[in-house]
Amino acid sequence: MSTEYLETEKRKVRLQINSSRCALETELKHEFAAARESITDEVFAEAAENIAAFTQTPEYELFLTKSLMNIAGIYGRNPITVFARPSDLQQVKGLLHCLPVNSELKTDTGIILGGLKALCSEMSLRLDDTLDSRLKMQKQYFYENSGLTIQPD
């Protein structure tokens, strides 16, 4: 056998090994990503359940009150449209006296977990103080800080 033939065969074997290694790394990255997604879904499903339980407590009414007061403080004396989920309308309606004249309350079926959104047309400013948006922000934070990342080689 010639040296040239042996070198050619070595290159073929190296290419085959590298190709197999790359395929395995890709497969493992996909498996890891799926596992990370599964863990994240499980953690945040449990968090959503805990939030749902929180909305059934007296502390949630205090949360809504503080949220509404913070919103009112941002908008000042400008009329506000406050949005709440249907099941929170009665609680929030009782707090409307804290808002400027001509403020109104509307239903927002897009709010699933709870909390409030607000709009002030005069200031062209929207606020989202919903538990939905807070959970969504925490999910992004979790992705970035959980340590469940795939590091480049």
N, C-alpha and C positions, 0 to 999 in steps of 0.2 A: 504494500500500500504506500502510496506516495504521501508526502507531507502535505501537499496541496489538498489532497482528498480528505485527510484527517482534519485540516483546518476548516474546510467546507462543512464537514460533518459537525464539528464543534460549534460553528456558527449556527447551524440548523438547530442543534440541541439547545443552545443559548436562546435563540429566538422562540423556540417552543416553550422553554421554561418561562421566559419573560411574558409570553402570551398567556400561558396558564396562570401565572402570578397576577397579571392584570385582570384577567377574568375573575379570579377568586377574590381579589380586592374589591372589584366592582360588586360582586355578589354579596360580599360581607357588608359593604357600605349600604346596599339596599336593605339588607336584613336589619342592620343597625338603625337605619332611618325608620323602618316600619316599627321596630321595637320602641324607639323614642316616641313616635307618634302614638303608639298604644299606651305607653306610660303617661304621656301628656294628657291624652283623652280621659284616662282613668282618674288622674289627679283633678282635672278641671270638672269632670262630671260630679265628683264628690264635692268639690267646692261649690258648684251650682246647687247641689242638694242642701248644703249648709246655708247658703244664702237664702234659698227658699224657706228654710226653717226660720232664719233670722227675720224674714219679713212677716212672720206670724207672731212676733214678740212686741212688747211695749217699747223696746229699744228702737225698733224700726220706725215707730211714729216720731220718736225723738230725732232719728236720722233724717226723716223727711222734713221736720221742722228746721233743723240746722241747715239742711240743703237749701230750703226755700229762703231762709234768712241770708245765706251767703249769696244766693242768686239776686235777691233784692238789693243787697249791698253793692253788687257789681253794677246793676242797672240804675241805681239811684232812684230818682223820682219819675223815671220814664215808665210808661205802661208796659207790662210784660204779658206775654202769652206763655203760660206754664203748661207743660205736657206731662201727663202721668198715665200709667197703665190703668185699665178699667177698674181693677180691684182696689186701686189706691185713691180713686176720685173722691170718695166721701171723706177720707182722712185729710186730703189736701184741700178740699173745699172749705173745711173748717179753719184753714189757715190763711185763706185769701185776704182776710182783713188786714194782714201784715203787709200787703203789697200796695203799690200806688193805685190811685183811682184809675178806672178803665182797664185794669188788668183782667185777664180772663184765664180760665182753665179749660183745657181740651184733652181729649183722650188720644193716646198714642199706642196703638196696638203693637207697635214695633218694640216697645219696652217690655221685655219678658220677665226679667228678674225683679225689677223695681227701680226706684229712684225717680229723678225728674230731669226733664229737658226744659229749656226756656229759650224764648226768642223775644228780642226787642227790635221791632221794625225801625224805630227811630234811630237806633244805633247800628243797625245792620249787624247785630251780634247774636250768635247762637251759642248756648252753653249746653253741655251734656254732662250731667252729674248722675247718670244712671249706674246701677250696679252692673248692668250689662257691659258698659264701656269700661268700667273699672276692672272687671274680670278679664275682658279682652286685653287690656294693657298689661295685666299681670301675666297673661299667657305669653305675650311677647317677651316680657322680662324673664319668665321661666325659660323660654327657649335660649335666650342670650346668656343666662347665668346658672343654669342647672348643672353644667358640666357634661351634659349629654350631647356633645358635639363630635363631629368627625374632623380630625385634624389632618391637614395636608401633609404629605410625606416630607 
